[in-house]
Amino acid sequence: MFNNSIWLKGIKTKANKKVTQDLETDILIVGGGITGLTTAYFLKNKKVILIDKDKIGYGKTAFSTGKITYLQDNLLKGNKEKENLYLQSQIEAINIIKNIVIENNIKCDYESNLSFLYATNKKERKKIKKIEKILLRNNISYKVKENNNLYNSIYSIKVDDTAVINPVKYMLELKNILAKEIDIYENSIATDYEFIENRFKVKVNNNYITSKILIVATHYPFSMSLGLVPFKTHIEKSFLAAMNVDKNKKFNAISQNGNHSIRFYTKSQDDYMVYCSVSNRLSKNIDNEKLVKNLLWEIKSRFNNKVKYIWSNTDIMSSDSIPLSGRLNKNLYIATGYSTWGLTNGTISAKVISDLIIGLDNKYTSLLDPNRMSNIVNLIVNNMKIAKTYILSKTIKEYSFYKRNVNVYIENGIRYGKYIDDKNVEHIVYNKCPHMKCNLIFNFMDKTWDCPCHASRFDIDGNVISAPANYSIKVEKK
Ligand SMILES: Cc1cc2nc3c(=O)[nH]c(=O)nc-3n(C[C@H](O)[C@H](O)[C@H](O)COP(=O)(O)OP(=O)(O)OC[C@H]3O[C@@H](n4cnc5c(N)ncnc54)[C@H](O)[C@@H]3O)c2cc1C
């Protein structure tokens, strides 16, 4: 079994140059996932620098299921105007991706595909009925199936103008197109920024990039001052598996409660089903090994197919499930909070941001506005849950699932984490996330230290794997 995303298997890329000196530009895009690359695509005839802390194409987008659909689990927003606009924004994003693929002849296994939304109980069916009203208001035709034999569903609706892609191939092809037009730097991490004399001064690999415009497309903004995102969002995590099936079926599906998601993919003539399990608050997903066991058991009992790939992904959930994307102030832009639909939301965020910069009207600007007042009740509940995670991370000293080769201990008031590898070598790191000081938890599946609050991840030697942390937890050897 390959312990990584199916889209990354066999991918070998050469990194572009990295930032080693001070630079100047008009537009700096930080982050080369679907958001940063698409924004760069729309702004490619301007003076743009795009940087990524790793190699491009290895961020959260590479761990998604690669569905490009508007038939989503969270279309109900409690407000007709928002529901209509949100739905339209997703359809526009699908068209943008389709056009980019066609215009540039991008080979990313793009396939037009049916999307199902299904209910497994009466409560979910009621919600789907409400979603049907949104579709009808927007003149979208769909088909209903009572008692569909699809994954225990009692009711489902389907639309036929959606698609699936291989997200890694899409990003890497976009990178190649952009490399001819803009400056791309990889292995270049932004750690801080200042606004001085009408310019942003961004610290990158201990050098500075000065820019008139700053676009933060790092999935999770790299500084708290960028939109106070930790207080407006929470993180959810899911495990995914790709298993062998007899035949690639030309549809994708999601359960109305968002707990199961399915698509198919053909790789080197083998057909796979990509299956995604229950999405949960990150803080509930502490014992990764147990969650993986649960997923494998679920797959065995439901499908009995051989699992070839297994991986996990996290996403940032906004309190109203609408992105926080656009102008934060004057020349500063962020794009985040995609609530598990970031291929479409990253694309529409890129369009809104580039339109704002170019000076074009975009009807989704206020829908996505990162400064908007969100649902206040959700915000309060969310912050209470985050505070609980933080306090728990501080008070629980020993997790019952820790094994003998992992230890967390305090020495001279400092908290350390120790992992002893197969060759008996000790890897000691600080056990505190540099982002917001949550204590870290060891993830046996990936051999990483994970933050239960905001999803930062570090390897056993303390190097940052995933934002929002942008400083390592290495203990310098004396
Ligand atoms: C289980 C699961 C399945 C999903 N499936 C789908 C799906 O089928 N369809 C869909 O629409 N959405 C899906 N999503 C959501 C989607 O994966 C994300 O919302 C989306 O990929 C986020 O894109 P991004 O560009 O914001 O982030 P990323 O792809 O993570 O890109 C951000 C980039 O910024 C770089 N970076 C980070 N910090 C720094 C820094 N300080 N300096 C420089 N660079 C930095 C990173 O290296 C990375 O390359 C899924 C989510 C989950 C959890």
The ligand as a Tripos MOL2 file, in Angstrom:
@<TRIPOS>MOLECULE
LIG
   53    58     1     0     0
SMALL
NO_CHARGES

@<TRIPOS>ATOM
      1 C1        -10.4940   15.0640    2.0050 C.3       1 LIG1
      2 C2        -10.5970   16.2590    1.1060 C.ar      1 LIG1
      3 C3        -10.9690   16.1000   -0.2240 C.ar      1 LIG1
      4 C4        -11.1140   17.2240   -1.0490 C.ar      1 LIG1
      5 N1        -11.5390   17.0460   -2.3370 N.ar      1 LIG1
      6 C5        -11.8750   18.1300   -3.0650 C.ar      1 LIG1
      7 C6        -12.4840   17.9890   -4.3450 C.ar      1 LIG1
      8 O1        -12.7040   16.8850   -4.8320 O.2       1 LIG1
      9 N2        -12.8400   19.1090   -5.0150 N.ar      1 LIG1
     10 C7        -12.6400   20.3550   -4.4970 C.ar      1 LIG1
     11 O2        -13.0530   21.3420   -5.1140 O.2       1 LIG1
     12 N3        -11.9780   20.5180   -3.3240 N.ar      1 LIG1
     13 C8        -11.6080   19.4500   -2.5860 C.ar      1 LIG1
     14 N4        -10.9890   19.6050   -1.3760 N.ar      1 LIG1
     15 C9        -10.5220   20.9350   -0.9480 C.3       1 LIG1
     16 C10        -9.1810   21.2890   -1.5950 C.3       1 LIG1
     17 O3         -8.2640   20.2140   -1.4450 O.3       1 LIG1
     18 C11        -8.5290   22.5450   -0.9700 C.3       1 LIG1
     19 O4         -9.4840   23.4550   -0.5330 O.3       1 LIG1
     20 C12        -7.6540   23.2360   -2.0230 C.3       1 LIG1
     21 O5         -6.8270   22.2770   -2.6080 O.3       1 LIG1
     22 C13        -6.8330   24.3430   -1.4050 C.3       1 LIG1
     23 O6         -6.0700   24.9350   -2.4270 O.3       1 LIG1
     24 P1         -5.0100   26.0750   -2.0680 P.3       1 LIG1
     25 O7         -4.4580   26.6140   -3.3090 O.co2     1 LIG1
     26 O8         -5.6440   27.0420   -1.1150 O.co2     1 LIG1
     27 O9         -3.9240   25.3360   -1.1760 O.3       1 LIG1
     28 P2         -2.6540   24.4340   -1.5350 P.3       1 LIG1
     29 O10        -2.9200   23.5170   -2.6450 O.co2     1 LIG1
     30 O11        -2.2180   23.8550   -0.2300 O.co2     1 LIG1
     31 O12        -1.5820   25.4920   -2.0130 O.3       1 LIG1
     32 C14        -0.9490   26.3700   -1.1020 C.3       1 LIG1
     33 C15         0.5320   26.4180   -1.4320 C.3       1 LIG1
     34 O13         1.1360   27.4060   -0.5910 O.3       1 LIG1
     35 C16         2.4300   26.9520   -0.1950 C.3       1 LIG1
     36 N5          2.7600   27.6410    1.0650 N.ar      1 LIG1
     37 C17         2.1990   27.4750    2.2740 C.ar      1 LIG1
     38 N6          2.7700   28.3010    3.1720 N.ar      1 LIG1
     39 C18         3.7300   29.0020    2.5150 C.ar      1 LIG1
     40 C19         4.6420   30.0150    2.9020 C.ar      1 LIG1
     41 N7          4.6980   30.4740    4.1530 N.pl3     1 LIG1
     42 N8          5.4810   30.5120    1.9460 N.ar      1 LIG1
     43 C20         5.4320   30.0510    0.6550 C.ar      1 LIG1
     44 N9          4.5690   29.1130    0.2500 N.ar      1 LIG1
     45 C21         3.7120   28.5830    1.1500 C.ar      1 LIG1
     46 C22         2.2540   25.4450   -0.0250 C.3       1 LIG1
     47 O14         3.4950   24.7730   -0.1510 O.3       1 LIG1
     48 C23         1.2590   25.1090   -1.1540 C.3       1 LIG1
     49 O15         1.9190   24.6800   -2.3250 O.3       1 LIG1
     50 C24       -10.8340   18.5140   -0.5350 C.ar      1 LIG1
     51 C25       -10.4330   18.6730    0.7890 C.ar      1 LIG1
     52 C26       -10.3240   17.5680    1.6190 C.ar      1 LIG1
     53 C27        -9.9440   17.7600    3.0610 C.3       1 LIG1
@<TRIPOS>BOND
     1     1     2 1
     2     2     3 ar
     3     2    52 ar
     4     3     4 ar
     5     4     5 ar
     6     4    50 ar
     7     5     6 ar
     8     6     7 ar
     9     6    13 1
    10     7     8 2
    11     7     9 ar
    12     9    10 ar
    13    10    11 2
    14    10    12 ar
    15    12    13 ar
    16    13    14 ar
    17    14    15 1
    18    14    50 ar
    19    15    16 1
    20    16    17 1
    21    16    18 1
    22    18    19 1
    23    18    20 1
    24    20    21 1
    25    20    22 1
    26    22    23 1
    27    23    24 1
    28    24    25 2
    29    24    26 1
    30    24    27 1
    31    27    28 1
    32    28    29 2
    33    28    30 1
    34    28    31 1
    35    31    32 1
    36    32    33 1
    37    33    34 1
    38    33    48 1
    39    34    35 1
    40    35    36 1
    41    35    46 1
    42    36    37 ar
    43    36    45 ar
    44    37    38 ar
    45    38    39 ar
    46    39    40 ar
    47    39    45 ar
    48    40    41 1
    49    40    42 ar
    50    42    43 ar
    51    43    44 ar
    52    44    45 ar
    53    46    47 1
    54    46    48 1
    55    48    49 1
    56    50    51 ar
    57    51    52 ar
    58    52    53 1
@<TRIPOS>SUBSTRUCTURE
     1 LIG1         1 GROUP 0 **** ****
